[in-house]
Amino acid sequence: MPKFLVYVEETHEDVYVASCPSFPGCVSQGNTAEEALKAFKYSVSGYIASMKKHKDPIPEGIKEGIYMVEVVKI
């Protein structure tokens, strides 16, 4: 199963937003990062189903490792 890079950001209203560059316009939100990711998984399933229905190419996913780095203000 392909894997995709999903960004989860906390907004200034304490809402978390999940998005993925491979699926433009597919954005979900939640009160926690986990809720936003769960909603995104559901949304992207519908997005991919629509792509298949319209015979649009489905992105392949990432092939290299992704590492998280925490940036600390000094």
Phi, psi and omega in degrees: 000130181293152177244148182230149177281120180243129178265133174239121182236142174269127180275173179290347177265015181061036173245141179262136182239130179248135178211165182218125180301334181287342182232076183304134178087350178271104185226140177225163179219165178198171179283343176226165177299321180296318178296319180297318178294319179298316178295323180294318178303318178294314181296317183291332175298316177292323179298314180293321178300319178294320178299317179297316181300321181268007179058034174277148179292139179263131180304148183282335184098180183269152181242345180255166179286147176241133181238141179268134178235129177270129178257126183249133176288140180248000000 
